Amino acid sequence: MSGLVYMEFKGAGVTVYVNDDVVKIWLSSRQISFSTHEAFGVLIASTSEDRKEYWIESVTVPKPEDSSTRCSFILKDISHQLTVDKAFSDSEGQLIYLGTWHTHPQEKPVPSDIDKVDWKNCIKDNLDRRLFFVIVGTERVHIYTKGIFGFKALMPI
């Protein structure tokens, strides 16, 4: 991992470490004001060989072709994929797409039904790896991954 670990989460047999620069982006994107739209992007991360440890190294942020409201977003700008492709190439395959993040205007964010449908579609498109989904609330950050019986929240350490 290239940066300092600012957050750490455990659960579902894995540990996820979050780079301090990523946490700064998440905290600055919180929907504190009523007029703030959702912020979002993709997770760029590395993993241990046994796939029990993951390091979220960087994230993308909303781009010009994306759209959002207070309670929804559409990630459609090609630059998200180009950023993942460049990270993969520059790291000789060590950095990969590992899921998505977005904000909710809640203190303790809970995934909506729309979130879960989106996450299931992301998983279908990436069967070769475990994915993670981050929701940044006004007070807490929650990370989810697919478990045996649906999505499981990892616990902050």
C-alpha beads as a LAMMPS data file, in Angstrom:
LAMMPS data file: protein, C-alpha beads

157 atoms
156 bonds

1 atom types
1 bond types

-500.0 500.0 xlo xhi
-500.0 500.0 ylo yhi
-500.0 500.0 zlo zhi

Masses

1 110.0

Atoms # bond

1 1 1 0.000 0.000 0.000
2 1 1 1.385 3.381 -0.944
3 1 1 -0.190 5.735 1.617
4 1 1 -0.862 5.771 5.309
5 1 1 -3.709 3.610 6.546
6 1 1 -6.396 5.907 7.852
7 1 1 -9.270 3.418 8.199
8 1 1 -9.450 -0.328 8.623
9 1 1 -12.470 -2.638 8.344
10 1 1 -12.898 -6.375 9.043
11 1 1 -15.561 -8.936 8.286
12 1 1 -16.566 -11.744 5.931
13 1 1 -13.076 -13.221 6.343
14 1 1 -11.264 -10.156 4.994
15 1 1 -9.575 -6.952 6.113
16 1 1 -9.875 -3.738 4.103
17 1 1 -7.391 -0.903 4.611
18 1 1 -8.212 2.557 3.293
19 1 1 -5.515 5.033 2.244
20 1 1 -5.593 8.365 4.076
21 1 1 -5.981 10.326 0.810
22 1 1 -9.116 8.323 0.015
23 1 1 -10.591 8.997 3.449
24 1 1 -9.957 12.722 2.971
25 1 1 -11.929 12.619 -0.294
26 1 1 -14.783 10.766 1.382
27 1 1 -14.934 13.121 4.351
28 1 1 -14.873 16.203 2.123
29 1 1 -17.705 14.709 0.018
30 1 1 -20.170 14.128 2.859
31 1 1 -23.676 15.472 2.277
32 1 1 -23.711 17.821 5.259
33 1 1 -25.726 20.550 3.541
34 1 1 -29.278 19.892 2.362
35 1 1 -28.337 21.161 -1.107
36 1 1 -25.374 18.789 -1.563
37 1 1 -25.782 16.153 -4.273
38 1 1 -24.468 12.613 -3.966
39 1 1 -20.762 12.169 -4.626
40 1 1 -19.505 8.870 -6.027
41 1 1 -16.835 7.026 -7.945
42 1 1 -14.989 3.742 -8.281
43 1 1 -12.536 2.058 -5.920
44 1 1 -9.014 1.312 -7.139
45 1 1 -7.286 -1.211 -4.933
46 1 1 -4.763 -3.981 -4.525
47 1 1 -5.107 -7.333 -2.780
48 1 1 -2.950 -9.920 -1.074
49 1 1 -2.300 -13.186 -2.906
50 1 1 -4.714 -15.057 -0.634
51 1 1 -7.342 -12.327 -1.181
52 1 1 -7.870 -11.836 2.545
53 1 1 -6.450 -8.310 2.650
54 1 1 -7.391 -5.396 0.408
55 1 1 -5.926 -1.898 0.172
56 1 1 -8.115 0.849 -1.277
57 1 1 -5.405 3.044 -2.792
58 1 1 -7.449 5.618 -4.689
59 1 1 -10.927 6.499 -5.900
60 1 1 -12.433 8.455 -8.725
61 1 1 -14.796 11.354 -8.075
62 1 1 -17.770 12.733 -10.060
63 1 1 -16.866 13.807 -13.603
64 1 1 -18.516 16.166 -16.136
65 1 1 -20.542 13.465 -17.936
66 1 1 -21.888 11.995 -14.670
67 1 1 -25.103 13.202 -13.079
68 1 1 -26.481 13.284 -9.545
69 1 1 -29.197 14.590 -7.265
70 1 1 -29.435 14.614 -3.488
71 1 1 -30.528 10.965 -3.471
72 1 1 -29.262 9.435 -6.713
73 1 1 -26.378 9.343 -9.151
74 1 1 -25.484 7.995 -12.573
75 1 1 -21.847 7.142 -13.156
76 1 1 -21.462 7.376 -16.933
77 1 1 -18.273 9.346 -17.662
78 1 1 -15.699 7.178 -19.474
79 1 1 -12.882 8.741 -17.445
80 1 1 -13.669 6.436 -14.486
81 1 1 -12.789 3.395 -16.615
82 1 1 -9.789 5.165 -18.139
83 1 1 -8.484 5.926 -14.632
84 1 1 -8.822 2.255 -13.640
85 1 1 -7.113 1.154 -16.868
86 1 1 -4.196 3.541 -16.279
87 1 1 -3.776 2.441 -12.649
88 1 1 -3.782 -1.206 -13.774
89 1 1 -1.199 -0.537 -16.482
90 1 1 1.053 1.698 -14.362
91 1 1 1.049 -0.834 -11.496
92 1 1 1.685 -3.819 -13.780
93 1 1 -1.668 -5.312 -12.824
94 1 1 -1.463 -4.732 -9.080
95 1 1 -4.166 -2.038 -8.930
96 1 1 -7.631 -3.110 -10.029
97 1 1 -11.267 -2.020 -9.977
98 1 1 -12.711 -3.209 -6.674
99 1 1 -16.167 -1.638 -6.466
100 1 1 -17.869 1.702 -6.014
101 1 1 -18.432 4.378 -3.399
102 1 1 -21.098 7.014 -2.938
103 1 1 -22.554 9.284 -0.291
104 1 1 -25.866 9.216 1.539
105 1 1 -27.406 12.098 3.491
106 1 1 -27.678 9.882 6.593
107 1 1 -25.558 9.760 9.746
108 1 1 -25.384 5.958 9.596
109 1 1 -25.785 5.064 5.926
110 1 1 -27.832 2.039 4.917
111 1 1 -27.924 0.653 1.362
112 1 1 -31.115 1.271 -0.568
113 1 1 -32.774 -1.345 -2.763
114 1 1 -31.393 0.563 -5.761
115 1 1 -27.884 0.287 -4.271
116 1 1 -28.244 -3.481 -3.862
117 1 1 -29.456 -3.960 -7.445
118 1 1 -26.530 -1.875 -8.724
119 1 1 -24.065 -3.848 -6.592
120 1 1 -25.427 -7.164 -7.883
121 1 1 -24.899 -5.927 -11.455
122 1 1 -21.320 -4.896 -10.637
123 1 1 -20.668 -8.367 -9.221
124 1 1 -22.102 -10.058 -12.342
125 1 1 -19.658 -8.041 -14.455
126 1 1 -16.659 -8.950 -12.239
127 1 1 -16.990 -12.612 -11.295
128 1 1 -13.205 -12.976 -10.984
129 1 1 -12.947 -10.943 -7.768
130 1 1 -14.636 -9.916 -4.544
131 1 1 -16.052 -6.402 -4.746
132 1 1 -16.639 -3.814 -2.040
133 1 1 -19.203 -1.043 -1.872
134 1 1 -18.711 2.017 0.283
135 1 1 -21.420 4.348 1.523
136 1 1 -20.191 7.569 3.105
137 1 1 -22.696 8.976 5.572
138 1 1 -22.591 12.312 7.349
139 1 1 -20.959 10.686 10.396
140 1 1 -19.911 7.159 9.436
141 1 1 -18.396 5.251 6.549
142 1 1 -19.756 1.753 5.887
143 1 1 -18.179 -0.858 3.630
144 1 1 -20.260 -3.751 2.302
145 1 1 -19.366 -6.941 0.453
146 1 1 -21.381 -9.901 -0.800
147 1 1 -21.890 -12.559 1.842
148 1 1 -23.638 -15.909 1.772
149 1 1 -26.986 -14.342 2.668
150 1 1 -26.824 -10.961 0.951
151 1 1 -24.607 -7.969 1.575
152 1 1 -22.572 -7.855 4.763
153 1 1 -21.247 -4.726 6.450
154 1 1 -17.604 -4.855 7.479
155 1 1 -16.832 -3.543 10.949
156 1 1 -14.494 -0.575 11.462
157 1 1 -11.494 -1.308 13.659

Bonds

1 1 1 2
2 1 2 3
3 1 3 4
4 1 4 5
5 1 5 6
6 1 6 7
7 1 7 8
8 1 8 9
9 1 9 10
10 1 10 11
11 1 11 12
12 1 12 13
13 1 13 14
14 1 14 15
15 1 15 16
16 1 16 17
17 1 17 18
18 1 18 19
19 1 19 20
20 1 20 21
21 1 21 22
22 1 22 23
23 1 23 24
24 1 24 25
25 1 25 26
26 1 26 27
27 1 27 28
28 1 28 29
29 1 29 30
30 1 30 31
31 1 31 32
32 1 32 33
33 1 33 34
34 1 34 35
35 1 35 36
36 1 36 37
37 1 37 38
38 1 38 39
39 1 39 40
40 1 40 41
41 1 41 42
42 1 42 43
43 1 43 44
44 1 44 45
45 1 45 46
46 1 46 47
47 1 47 48
48 1 48 49
49 1 49 50
50 1 50 51
51 1 51 52
52 1 52 53
53 1 53 54
54 1 54 55
55 1 55 56
56 1 56 57
57 1 57 58
58 1 58 59
59 1 59 60
60 1 60 61
61 1 61 62
62 1 62 63
63 1 63 64
64 1 64 65
65 1 65 66
66 1 66 67
67 1 67 68
68 1 68 69
69 1 69 70
70 1 70 71
71 1 71 72
72 1 72 73
73 1 73 74
74 1 74 75
75 1 75 76
76 1 76 77
77 1 77 78
78 1 78 79
79 1 79 80
80 1 80 81
81 1 81 82
82 1 82 83
83 1 83 84
84 1 84 85
85 1 85 86
86 1 86 87
87 1 87 88
88 1 88 89
89 1 89 90
90 1 90 91
91 1 91 92
92 1 92 93
93 1 93 94
94 1 94 95
95 1 95 96
96 1 96 97
97 1 97 98
98 1 98 99
99 1 99 100
100 1 100 101
101 1 101 102
102 1 102 103
103 1 103 104
104 1 104 105
105 1 105 106
106 1 106 107
107 1 107 108
108 1 108 109
109 1 109 110
110 1 110 111
111 1 111 112
112 1 112 113
113 1 113 114
114 1 114 115
115 1 115 116
116 1 116 117
117 1 117 118
118 1 118 119
119 1 119 120
120 1 120 121
121 1 121 122
122 1 122 123
123 1 123 124
124 1 124 125
125 1 125 126
126 1 126 127
127 1 127 128
128 1 128 129
129 1 129 130
130 1 130 131
131 1 131 132
132 1 132 133
133 1 133 134
134 1 134 135
135 1 135 136
136 1 136 137
137 1 137 138
138 1 138 139
139 1 139 140
140 1 140 141
141 1 141 142
142 1 142 143
143 1 143 144
144 1 144 145
145 1 145 146
146 1 146 147
147 1 147 148
148 1 148 149
149 1 149 150
150 1 150 151
151 1 151 152
152 1 152 153
153 1 153 154
154 1 154 155
155 1 155 156
156 1 156 157
